Amino acid sequence: MIHEVAGDILMTKAKAIAHGVAPNDHFNNGLALELREHWPAMAKDFRHYAHQSHPKAGEIWMWGGVDGVRIYNLLTQEGGHEHGAKPGRATLPNVNHCLRRLRHEIEKGEVDSIALPKLATGVGGLKWNEVFPLIQQHLSDLSIPIYIYTTYRKGQKANEAGV
C-alpha cells in the first residue's frame, strides 16, 4: 500500500526508512546528511562497511539503531572506492536492483511500515516520473504501508494514517 505524504521523513512513525546513497557516500548532502546528523553511528558504520566490503551500486545495506529504527541504504548511485573518488549519479537500473532487494528484505517480515523520499531524484539526479513507476512495480502490492515523502516540510509530521 503506497501512500504519498508531505512532511519531514525524520519524523516518520514508520519502522524503517529507505534512501539512496553511493557506495562511497560521505553522507554530506540531502537526506543522507540529515540522517547522519540524526544517527551519526549509522554514517560511521557505513564508512566501515564500505571500506571493508567495497559494495557496488545496486546493492543495499541495512543499519539498525538502538532505538529500533532501521535504515535501508539503497546504493542507487555510482561511485568507486579508490582514494578521492566522488559519488556519482543514480541510474534507473541501480534503482531497479535496489528496490528488488528492498522488497526481499521487507518480505522477511521484520518491518511493518517503511518511509522513502523521492528516491534518487535529489543528489541522484533522476526524474521522479521515471523512478515512481519502479517503486510501484516493486512495492505497491506489499501488505505494509509504504510512505513516500513527495513533499518535504521540515519539522512537520506527515499524516501517516495506520502507523
HUZI-V37005 format. One record per residue. RES is the residue in three letters. PSI is psi as a letter, one per 40 degrees, with the letter a starting at -180 (none if undefined). D_FIRST is the distance of its C-alpha to the first C-alpha in whole Angstrom. Layout:
BEGIN
((RES;PSI;D_FIRST) (RES;PSI;D_FIRST))
END
This chain:
BEGIN
((MET;h;0) (ILE;h;4) (HIS;h;7) (GLU;h;10) (VAL;i;13) (ALA;h;16) (GLY;a;18) (ASP;h;20) (ILE;d;17) (LEU;e;20) (MET;e;20) (THR;i;16) (LYS;e;16) (ALA;i;13) (LYS;e;15) (ALA;i;15) (ILE;h;16) (ALA;h;16) (HIS;i;18) (GLY;i;21) (VAL;i;24) (ALA;i;27) (PRO;d;29) (ASN;f;32) (ASP;i;30) (HIS;e;32) (PHE;f;29) (ASN;e;31) (ASN;i;29) (GLY;a;26) (LEU;d;23) (ALA;d;25) (LEU;d;28) (GLU;d;26) (LEU;d;25) (ARG;d;28) (GLU;d;30) (HIS;d;27) (TRP;g;28) (PRO;d;31) (ALA;d;31) (MET;d;28) (ALA;d;30) (LYS;d;33) (ASP;d;31) (PHE;d;29) (ARG;d;33) (HIS;d;34) (TYR;d;32) (ALA;d;32) (HIS;d;36) (GLN;d;36) (SER;e;34) (HIS;f;34) (PRO;i;30) (LYS;i;29) (ALA;i;27) (GLY;e;24) (GLU;i;24) (ILE;i;22) (TRP;h;23) (MET;h;22) (TRP;h;24) (GLY;h;24) (GLY;i;25) (VAL;d;27) (ASP;e;25) (GLY;e;22) (VAL;i;20) (ARG;h;19) (ILE;h;20) (TYR;h;18) (ASN;h;21) (LEU;h;20) (LEU;g;23) (THR;d;23) (GLN;i;26) (GLU;i;29) (GLY;h;32) (GLY;i;35) (HIS;e;37) (GLU;i;40) (HIS;h;42) (GLY;e;41) (ALA;h;38) (LYS;i;36) (PRO;i;32) (GLY;a;31) (ARG;i;28) (ALA;i;25) (THR;i;25) (LEU;d;22) (PRO;d;23) (ASN;d;23) (VAL;d;19) (ASN;d;19) (HIS;d;20) (CYS;d;19) (LEU;d;15) (ARG;d;16) (ARG;d;18) (LEU;d;15) (ARG;d;13) (HIS;d;16) (GLU;d;16) (ILE;d;13) (GLU;e;14) (LYS;e;17) (GLY;e;15) (GLU;e;17) (VAL;i;14) (ASP;e;11) (SER;i;10) (ILE;i;11) (ALA;h;12) (LEU;i;13) (PRO;a;16) (LYS;g;16) (LEU;h;17) (ALA;e;21) (THR;e;21) (GLY;b;24) (VAL;d;26) (GLY;d;25) (GLY;e;26) (LEU;i;23) (LYS;h;22) (TRP;d;19) (ASN;e;19) (GLU;d;19) (VAL;d;17) (PHE;d;14) (PRO;d;14) (LEU;d;14) (ILE;d;11) (GLN;d;9) (GLN;d;12) (HIS;d;11) (LEU;e;8) (SER;d;5) (ASP;e;6) (LEU;i;6) (SER;e;6) (ILE;i;6) (PRO;h;5) (ILE;h;6) (TYR;h;8) (ILE;h;11) (TYR;g;14) (THR;d;15) (THR;h;18) (TYR;h;20) (ARG;g;22) (LYS;h;24) (GLY;e;25) (GLN;h;22) (LYS;h;19) (ALA;i;16) (ASN;g;15) (GLU;g;12) (ALA;h;12) (GLY;e;11) (VAL;none;12))
END
